[in-house]
Each structure stands twice: as C-alpha cells, then as structure tokens.
C-alpha cells in the first residue's frame, strides 16, 4: 500500500471519528444513487439519476427509515476541454414518507477543471430555484473538488481514486432569513470498467451557520453507468 493511499485511509477514518463523536442531536443519513450517462457526441451529454435518502440515526435512535426519493436530469454542453455548462431538473418526493413538502428544482451550472501532475481540480458554480408547496427558495453554490488516482500517474480500469470536495452554499427565500451552509465530502471510487464506476464516501453538512448551526452526516454510495 503506497504512502498516498495510507494517508487517504487515515483521513477517512479521522472523518468518521469526527462524525461519530459529534453532538448527540447530529442526524445521520444513508444516501444511495444510481446514474445513467449518455455521451451523444464530443460536446453534449445527458445524465439521469435516481437516488434515495434514509435516516440511520436521529433523535438519539438507530434505525433505518426512508426519508425521500428523487429523480434528476442534467444536460451538459462542453465549451472546451476544461469548461462546460449544464441545465438540470429534479423532482424530490418527501411527502410520501413524512409530513413535508415535495420539491421541484431547476439548476444552472458552470464547471471548470484544471490538472496539475496527477491532481485534478474542479470548480463548480450552481444557481438553483427550489419550488415547494408554499414558497420558492433561491440557492447559490460554489464547490472546489480535488481528485487523484491512488495507483500510478493516471486512472486505469480496475484502479481506485480519491476525491474530496468542499462547498459553500447561500440560500435566500422571502419567507425566512438567508442561510449559509458548508459541506465537506471525502470519497473513494473505483473505475470498474470503461463504462462503470462506483464511489463510497462521507459528507459532513453544516447548515444554518449564520443562525444556529445544524450538523448532519451522510454515508453516500453512487454508481454511474455510461450507455
């Protein structure tokens, strides 16, 4: 096991320890996603994703209870080798599982990446319009992500990679005070084939930082298949 891989695993275990020892009112979720991606040509691609979210720790109780299911679509247009723009549409159903509003979300995105040796940096800017039963929220997001192969200088089939992202969010709506959020997400992925990859990761969310901070921890699994 190389030094980089050892450091990555140590970082993940540290992240888990922070989550496990967080304050008692921290909620823990499991989120699983399956995505289909289609590249129509060198510049245009689409992505459809189905995901579910479930409680695994809440109100000082361990359990498994589905909270929501959602389906999302993104259409992406490459501007050049390093930049792209995208439009997204998402429907989230939460009302079937708890007394809460469903959501329709529109997303506009700009993405830019750069490479330094084996490191790849990604900058993502998003604006979102979130439509609920009784109000509409507007959210703006910036994410900086870094990924690196854990074997060799480039990622080959059967090899693993590490990706970590941190993201700041600002949400505004007429019905409540603006909110600031922060998210930190380390993940380990594997390229199983040229068309299939899987990622396992954690995500720490700090919500309402400018009001009363709320912590949530996610255990995430995602599978992407190119068709």
Protein Blocks (a to p, Z undefined) as FASTA:
>chain_A
ZZklmmmmmmmmmmmmmmmmmcfklccdddddddddddfblmbccdddddddddfbeghi
acdddfbdcddddddddfblmbccddddddddfklmmccdddddddddddddddehjbcc
dddddddddddfkbccddddddddddddfehjbdcehiacddddddddddddfkbccddd
ddddddddddfbfkbccddddddddehklmcccddddddddddddZZ
